Every structure is written in structure tokens, then in C-alpha cells.
């Protein structure tokens, strides 16, 4: 099969043969608009005046540029003068999603038995623009309506569906935004610094898209399934242990409560102000690596990064203390400012990927009391964290902001710390 080169006669022959009205219907615009973009050179019709499905990309980009204040005439002059090219769009999205002809989003919701308020709020929480009832429906949105129909049939009420869409939207938005910024910084910007023009850089980057796009999508699905497998197995084990225990067939479960730990970097704000945004980004990257490595090694879950710190959840307070001591010791080796950690143990409420409750608040306040290189814990942690090599020294009661009664704090130390304080040798640190 001959290779199709963009802009060649073979490319024209490979077009979908859409008329201006067909293309307008699929792109959600008018035939007059399509003809205007063709005259300006933004669209590139074939010799017979027809268009391809990939021209939807050009229409959407042109409208986005116009909304940002750019003149379409100026864009056309830049294209005709060879300053910019839109050919890269054909590589980035070779099969753009078209609109379903003659169908509005309100009609589609009604066909699937979904209330308009639910459809509207779900779009917003998924990170998409707030729809109007008369908006056309994109082909790829049909999955959203089908999902809403299935979830409603499964018994999920509107509030549960709204929560589900918010959690999915927030996390996928962050991932998509991070991926685009990463690509721009590691691919586009180096080519521009090497002397390539904007047009050359984007054309070169777009040629990678046929290989990179399916690769990234495959990795995303693979990682999601691996993570899902881990957490599903974890929850299944917990439910089975409960069932066996209730039937008198299982061993009593460990009464130790979960723990929440907060790690902060001392002087992070001052350091980044002195060294600039690039240094802040580098430190954030180093912190993320330390967090992931430590969380995996000590069976903790990094719940969220907080710029200069991180919140962890641990099923076992012992692992929380071990991980805290490890991170405090490793932070300077990773080129990070001194770290300090606060840990509390007790009941927590899990909702939408985050943890809430008094234990979370107390752990955060304890972290604020800790000095650089210090791990402070509550009495609940001391009572639950029993392991060889860990020791705790009473610091005293502390008045914590937002906490009604004083909290007795203890300074945690590991085998190395104990040897240093005693001036001698001691056992090696526990290894998980």
C-alpha cells in the first residue's frame, strides 16, 4: 500500500469526500463557515471541493483561536506565508469525534431516561464545559449517556453518580494536563531551543503521535487495571476476614487502628523563593519519587501531595512510624530540605479518594509541631506501634489548633537514632 503524504495527491485521494454541508454537520458549524475557512486557507479542500473527516480538527482549532481573540484572516495569512501549518493536527487526531447529525444533548438524555440536571452537573464535574440543552452531541459522548443509563439501572442515585463523575473528572483532568505539559517541556521546547521554528517543531512532534498515542493509552489502561486489581484484592481479603471471624473460623483481627501521617519540608517556601520556579519543580519531582518509593516499601498509600508535603494513609501504625523515620533520613540524600512528620492513629472516613476525620486533623497539627528532622506521634500511635527497634520519648502535652484537649506528643526514633543517643551500637533497622 503506498504511503500517504500530507498535502500530496495521494492524500487528496484518501479524503472522505465530505461536502461543505456534510463537514459542517459533523463539526457543529455552518456550511458558510466551512467555505470561509476554505477561502482563508485554514481548510484545504480537494480539487473536487470535498473535505476529509480530519478537517474537523482544523475547524475546532480555528474556533478556539478566534475565541481567544485571534483574527481568522491573520491565521490565514500566517498559513499562506508559510509561518505556521495545521498539518500536524491530522497526525494528532486522525479520526476526530464528529457530532451526531440532527441530535441535541437534551434529546439524547431523554432517550436514555436521564434527568437534564444530572447530565448537566455530570459534564461539569467531569471537567467539561457546561452544556446547553440545544447543543449537538458528539459521537464519543454516547458512552457517557450509556454509562448513566447503566448506573441508574444498577441502583445508583443521582447523588452517587454526581460524586462518581467528580472523582473521575478531577483525576483524569490532572493526568491529561500533566501529560500535555510534560510533552511540551520535554519534546517541543528542546526542539525550539535547538533552533527549529514553531511549524517545524510541531510537525516533527506530530509525526510521533501515531506511535505515542496508542502507547500512552495502553499504558494508562494497563496501570489502571493493575491498581484496580490491587485494591479489589485488598477489599476482598478484608471482607473475607470479617466473614470468617463472624463465623468463628478465623483468627482475631489485629485491633490496631489505621494511621495518618503528614510529611512537610522545612523551609521549602523560602528555598523556592530564593532559587525560583525551576528549583521548586525539581524539588517537587524529588519529593514525589521519595513518596512513591517509601509508600510502596512500607505499605502506605500517598493520599495527596500538598506542594511541600504529603499525606499518607497506613493500615498499620508501625509501618507509619517506620516510613516516617525512613523519609526523614532519606530527604537530605534526595537533595530535599529537612523533613518533619506528624503521625496519629484512629478511625478515619474514606470518601472519593480522600480521608477525613479527627485523626487526619490531629496528624496535620502534630506535623506542624515537629522540628526539622523530627517525627512526632500521638499516644495512640505509641500504644499501637509495637516493633523491635522503635522507641518513643515523651515530649509533653501540646495545644493543637482546632483540637479541644491537649495532645501528648512523643518523639519517635529508630535503631540508628537509638545507637546515636546511647553512643554505642544497636540492632540493624527492620527491613520489610
DORO-330018 format. One line per 4 residues: number of its first residue (from 1); their letters; for each residue y, x, z of C-alpha. Coordinates in Angstrom, 2 decimals, decimal comma. Each point is the difference from the previous one (the first is absolute). Layout:
N
NUM> a> Y:X:Z  ...
REM end
This chain:
432
1> xxxx> 0,00:0,00:0,00  3,37:1,53:-0,98  2,45:0,86:2,74  2,96:-2,34:0,26
5> xxxx> 3,28:1,91:0,33  2,96:-1,96:1,46  2,59:-0,66:-2,68  -2,43:0,70:-2,86
9> xxxx> -1,26:-2,35:-2,71  -3,33:-0,15:1,85  1,89:-1,17:3,08  1,65:-2,78:-2,00
13> xxxx> -3,39:-1,06:-1,33  -1,39:-0,14:3,53  2,65:-2,49:1,12  -0,89:-3,51:1,14
17> xxxx> 2,02:-1,62:-2,77  2,11:-2,15:2,34  2,96:-1,88:-1,42  3,32:0,13:1,81
21> xxxx> -0,66:-3,43:1,51  -3,54:1,02:1,06  1,32:3,14:1,68  2,82:-1,92:1,66
25> xxxx> -2,46:-2,52:1,43  -2,18:2,76:1,44  2,97:1,95:1,40  1,78:-3,02:1,48
29> xxxx> 3,10:0,29:-2,17  1,42:-1,54:-3,17  -0,66:0,78:-3,65  3,73:0,68:-0,45
33> xxxx> -0,22:2,60:2,76  -2,98:1,66:-1,68  1,88:0,20:-3,30  3,06:1,50:1,75
37> xxxx> -2,13:2,70:1,63  -1,55:0,71:-3,39  3,41:0,44:-1,65  1,06:2,39:2,80
41> xxxx> -3,13:2,12:-0,49  -1,31:-0,76:3,48  -2,90:-1,84:-1,59  -1,69:1,48:-3,04
45> xxxx> -1,49:-2,67:-2,25  -2,51:0,87:-2,70  0,93:-0,18:-3,68  -1,09:-3,64:-0,12
49> xxxx> 2,24:-0,82:2,98  -2,81:-0,49:2,53  -0,36:1,50:3,45  -2,71:1,24:2,35
53> xxxx> -0,86:-1,12:3,52  1,24:3,36:1,33  3,52:-1,04:-1,03  0,02:-2,19:3,11
57> xxxx> 0,55:3,26:1,91  3,16:0,75:-1,97  1,41:-3,47:0,56  -0,58:0,17:3,76
61> xxxx> 1,53:3,47:0,24  3,01:-1,03:-2,09  0,62:-3,01:2,23  -0,34:2,11:3,15
65> xxxx> 2,53:2,50:-1,38  2,38:-2,81:-0,94  -0,25:-1,46:3,52  0,91:3,43:1,37
69> xxxx> 3,22:-0,06:-2,07  -1,02:1,97:-3,08  1,13:-1,27:-3,41  -2,84:-0,75:-2,42
73> xxxx> 2,22:1,32:-2,79  0,33:3,33:1,82  -3,77:0,12:0,45  -0,47:-0,64:-3,71
77> xxxx> 2,45:2,79:-0,90  -1,80:2,40:2,36  -3,31:-0,80:-1,71  1,36:0,32:-3,54
81> xxxx> 1,69:3,30:0,94  -3,30:1,42:1,24  1,23:0,36:3,59  -2,63:-2,29:1,48
85> xxxx> -3,26:-1,56:-1,14  -1,96:-2,96:1,31  -3,27:1,11:-1,58  -1,33:1,09:3,40
89> xxxx> -0,22:-3,66:1,06  -2,79:-0,56:-2,52  -2,07:2,60:1,86  0,87:-1,12:3,53
93> xxxx> -0,90:-3,66:-0,56  -1,91:-0,33:-3,29  -1,05:-3,57:0,90  2,90:-1,57:1,91
97> xxxx> -0,55:-3,38:1,63  1,55:-2,78:-2,07  1,21:-3,41:1,14  -2,26:-3,01:-0,43
101> xxxx> 1,67:-2,05:-2,76  1,35:-3,36:1,08  -0,97:0,21:3,67  2,32:0,22:2,99
105> xxxx> -0,88:1,42:3,38  0,48:-3,40:1,67  -2,43:-1,61:-2,45  -2,56:2,72:0,63
109> xxxx> 0,32:-0,48:3,78  -0,48:-3,73:-0,38  -3,07:0,51:-2,21  -1,57:2,12:2,76
113> xxxx> 0,93:-2,40:2,81  2,43:2,43:1,65  3,22:-1,03:1,74  3,13:1,46:-1,58
117> xxxx> 1,28:1,33:3,35  -3,20:2,03:0,40  0,21:1,42:-3,54  3,66:0,92:0,46
121> xxxx> -0,45:1,65:3,41  -3,15:1,85:-1,11  1,80:1,56:-2,97  2,79:1,24:2,28
125> xxxx> -2,43:1,42:2,55  -1,99:1,70:-2,74  3,19:1,92:-0,80  0,78:-1,94:-3,20
129> xxxx> 3,17:-1,81:-0,98  0,47:-3,52:1,38  -1,17:-2,29:-2,80  1,69:-3,14:-1,29
133> xxxx> -2,11:-3,06:-0,84  0,92:0,23:-3,70  -0,88:3,70:-0,34  -2,73:0,80:-2,55
137> xxxx> -3,35:1,23:1,29  -1,28:3,49:-0,80  -3,62:0,30:-1,03  -0,76:2,37:2,86
141> xxxx> 1,34:-2,55:2,52  -2,88:-2,37:-0,69  -2,07:2,04:2,48  2,53:-0,74:2,74
145> xxxx> -0,30:-3,76:-0,51  -3,77:0,22:-0,12  -0,01:2,03:3,25  2,22:-2,59:1,69
149> xxxx> -2,35:-2,76:-1,11  -3,08:1,83:1,31  1,63:0,94:3,32  1,11:-3,59:0,56
153> xxxx> -3,49:-1,22:-0,81  -1,40:2,48:2,52  2,05:-1,62:2,76  2,93:2,42:0,27
157> xxxx> 3,15:-1,91:0,81  3,39:0,75:-1,53  1,08:2,18:2,93  -3,09:2,20:-0,33
161> xxxx> 0,54:0,39:-3,75  3,64:0,95:0,54  -1,03:2,65:2,54  -2,66:1,35:-2,37
165> xxxx> 2,46:0,29:-2,88  2,58:1,75:2,19  -2,46:2,64:1,22  -1,29:0,64:-3,53
169> xxxx> 3,48:0,05:-1,53  1,48:2,42:2,53  -2,81:2,52:-0,28  -0,49:-0,12:-3,77
173> xxxx> 3,78:0,25:-0,51  0,12:3,19:2,06  -2,90:1,47:-1,92  1,45:-0,83:-3,41
177> xxxx> 3,44:1,31:0,94  -1,45:3,21:1,43  -2,12:0,57:-3,11  2,97:-0,38:-2,36
181> xxxx> 2,20:2,29:2,09  -2,80:2,56:0,22  -0,47:-0,05:-3,79  3,74:0,33:-0,61
185> xxxx> 0,33:2,92:2,40  -3,10:1,93:-1,02  -0,10:-0,71:-3,76  3,34:-1,17:-1,40
189> xxxx> 2,42:2,10:2,05  -1,80:3,35:-0,64  0,12:-0,66:-3,75  3,71:-0,77:0,16
193> xxxx> 0,62:3,18:1,99  -1,95:1,91:-2,65  2,54:-1,10:-2,61  -1,63:-3,04:-1,59
197> xxxx> 2,24:-2,93:-0,85  -0,50:-3,40:1,64  -1,63:-1,24:-3,20  -2,37:2,96:-0,25
201> xxxx> -0,94:-0,20:3,69  -0,80:-3,71:-0,09  -1,89:0,25:-3,27  -2,09:2,86:1,40
205> xxxx> -0,65:-1,87:3,25  -0,90:-3,21:-1,82  -2,68:1,80:-1,98  -1,77:0,63:3,33
209> xxxx> -0,02:-3,71:0,81  -3,19:-1,01:-1,90  -1,95:2,42:2,20  1,93:-0,26:3,27
213> xxxx> 0,42:-3,77:0,26  -3,71:-0,93:0,04  -0,66:3,02:2,22  2,51:-1,13:2,64
217> xxxx> -1,17:-3,60:-0,18  -3,61:1,10:0,40  0,85:2,23:2,97  1,95:-2,83:1,62
221> xxxx> -2,94:-2,40:-0,27  -2,48:2,68:1,13  2,02:0,90:3,09  0,60:-3,65:0,87
225> xxxx> -3,73:-0,69:-0,13  -0,83:3,07:2,11  2,57:-0,95:2,63  -1,14:-3,63:-0,10
229> xxxx> -3,61:1,09:0,48  0,97:2,05:3,05  1,90:-2,78:1,75  -2,49:-2,72:-0,92
233> xxxx> -2,86:2,04:1,46  2,08:0,68:3,11  0,61:-3,72:0,54  -3,60:-0,96:-0,77
237> xxxx> -1,26:2,51:2,57  2,40:-1,39:2,60  -1,13:-3,60:-0,61  -3,68:0,97:0,10
241> xxxx> 0,48:1,91:3,26  1,66:-3,08:1,50  -2,83:-2,26:-1,18  -2,70:2,32:1,37
245> xxxx> 1,81:0,37:3,30  0,33:-3,79:0,39  -3,73:-0,35:-0,70  -0,79:2,60:2,66
249> xxxx> -1,47:2,35:-2,59  2,67:2,63:-0,30  1,40:2,69:2,24  3,23:-0,89:1,84
253> xxxx> 3,01:0,89:-2,05  2,38:2,74:1,08  2,67:-1,67:2,15  2,66:2,49:-1,03
257> xxxx> 2,95:-1,73:-1,66  1,59:1,14:-3,26  2,91:2,43:0,08  3,29:0,28:-1,85
261> xxxx> 1,66:3,39:-0,48  3,46:0,82:-1,33  0,80:3,48:-1,28  3,60:1,10:-0,51
265> xxxx> 1,43:3,25:-1,33  2,65:1,56:2,22  3,28:0,81:-1,73  -1,15:-1,45:-3,34
269> xxxx> 3,32:-1,74:-0,73  2,11:3,06:0,83  -2,25:2,27:-2,05  0,12:-2,20:-3,10
273> xxxx> 3,77:-0,35:0,30  0,29:3,78:0,02  -2,52:0,67:-2,79  0,51:-3,09:-2,21
277> xxxx> -2,05:-2,75:-1,56  -2,44:2,33:-1,76  -0,98:1,51:3,35  -0,41:-3,49:1,47
281> xxxx> -2,35:-1,00:-2,82  -2,04:3,19:0,43  -0,30:-0,55:3,75  -1,03:-3,62:-0,56
285> xxxx> -2,74:1,20:-2,35  -1,26:2,54:2,54  0,03:-2,64:2,73  -1,97:-2,42:-2,20
289> xxxx> -2,67:2,65:-0,62  -0,29:0,78:3,72  -0,20:-3,70:0,80  -2,76:-0,73:-2,51
293> xxxx> -2,07:3,03:0,97  0,34:-0,64:3,72  -0,62:-3,72:-0,24  -3,21:0,54:-1,95
297> xxxx> -1,25:2,76:2,30  0,57:-2,00:3,20  -0,89:-3,47:-1,31  3,51:-1,35:0,23
301> xxxx> 1,90:-2,20:-2,43  3,55:1,00:-0,98  1,69:-3,40:0,06  3,39:0,96:-1,38
305> xxxx> 2,21:3,00:-0,61  3,43:-0,25:1,60  1,94:2,74:-1,78  -0,18:2,56:2,79
309> xxxx> -3,13:-1,34:1,63  -3,12:-2,10:-0,25  -1,78:-2,80:1,84  -3,79:0,25:0,50
313> xxxx> -2,67:-2,43:1,14  -3,17:1,30:1,67  -3,04:-1,98:1,05  -0,66:2,67:2,66
317> xxxx> 2,78:1,33:2,29  -1,85:3,33:0,28  0,40:0,58:-3,72  3,65:-1,00:0,29
321> xxxx> 0,66:2,78:2,52  -2,03:2,56:-1,92  1,82:-0,85:-3,23  3,38:0,16:1,72
325> xxxx> -0,70:3,45:1,40  -1,29:1,15:-3,39  3,11:-1,18:-1,84  2,37:1,50:2,54
329> xxxx> -1,78:3,34:-0,41  -0,19:-0,16:-3,80  3,54:-1,21:-0,74  1,68:3,45:0,20
333> xxxx> -2,78:1,51:-2,12  0,75:-2,61:-2,67  3,66:1,02:-0,04  1,08:-3,10:1,91
337> xxxx> 2,41:-0,24:2,94  -1,63:-0,26:3,45  -1,84:-3,29:0,49  -0,26:-2,19:3,08
341> xxxx> -2,31:-2,95:0,55  -0,26:-3,06:2,22  -3,25:-1,92:0,51  -0,82:-3,31:1,69
345> xxxx> -3,25:-1,98:0,14  -0,44:-3,74:0,19  -0,32:-3,18:-2,05  1,79:-0,20:-3,34
349> xxxx> 0,49:-2,71:-2,61  -0,87:0,90:-3,60  1,79:-1,94:-2,71  0,82:0,75:-3,63
353> xxxx> -0,91:3,68:0,21  2,01:0,72:3,16  -0,51:-0,05:3,76  2,17:-1,83:2,51
357> xxxx> 0,25:-0,53:3,74  0,95:1,64:3,28  -2,33:2,97:-0,56  1,84:0,88:-3,21
361> xxxx> 3,40:-0,26:1,67  -1,01:2,08:3,00  -1,52:2,73:-2,18  3,23:0,26:-1,99
365> xxxx> 2,08:0,24:3,19  -2,30:2,66:1,45  0,38:2,06:-3,17  3,77:-0,10:0,46
369> xxxx> -0,46:1,48:3,50  -2,19:2,90:-1,17  1,53:3,41:-0,54  -0,67:2,22:-3,04
373> xxxx> -3,65:1,11:0,00  -0,95:-2,53:2,68  -2,53:-2,84:0,06  0,75:-2,68:2,60
377> xxxx> -2,40:-2,84:0,76  -0,14:-3,05:2,24  -2,35:-0,57:2,94  -2,03:-2,36:-2,20
381> xxxx> -0,74:2,94:-2,31  -0,94:2,29:2,88  -2,42:-2,62:1,34  -1,66:-0,50:-3,40
385> xxxx> 0,07:3,49:-1,55  -2,84:1,86:1,63  -1,11:3,08:-1,88  -0,83:3,59:0,81
389> xxxx> 2,93:2,29:-0,49  2,76:-2,59:0,39  2,20:0,13:3,06  3,01:-2,01:1,18
393> xxxx> 2,81:0,94:2,35  2,17:-2,68:1,58  3,61:0,11:-1,13  1,15:-3,01:2,02
397> xxxx> 1,37:-3,50:-0,53  2,36:-0,58:-2,89  2,37:-2,87:-0,71  -0,70:-0,87:-3,63
401> xxxx> 2,39:-2,06:-2,09  -1,24:-3,54:-0,44  -2,80:0,43:2,56  0,38:-2,02:3,20
405> xxxx> -1,72:2,39:2,44  -0,06:3,80:0,21  -2,88:1,66:-1,85  -1,85:2,91:1,60
409> xxxx> -0,10:2,79:-2,59  -2,51:2,84:-0,26  0,19:3,18:-2,03  -3,17:0,55:-2,04
413> xxxx> -1,44:3,41:-0,72  -3,08:1,34:-1,73  -2,25:3,01:0,60  2,45:2,51:-1,45
417> xxxx> 2,85:-1,39:2,09  -2,18:0,13:3,12  -0,91:3,65:-0,66  3,64:0,92:-0,45
421> xxxx> 1,04:-1,72:3,23  -2,88:1,60:1,92  0,53:3,41:-1,60  -3,65:0,24:-0,89
425> xxxx> -2,68:-1,16:-2,36  -1,49:-3,42:-0,28  -2,29:-2,02:-2,19  0,69:-0,38:-3,70
429> xxxx> 1,75:-3,17:-1,17  -2,29:-2,91:-0,81  -0,79:-0,37:-3,69  -0,68:-3,44:-1,47
REM end
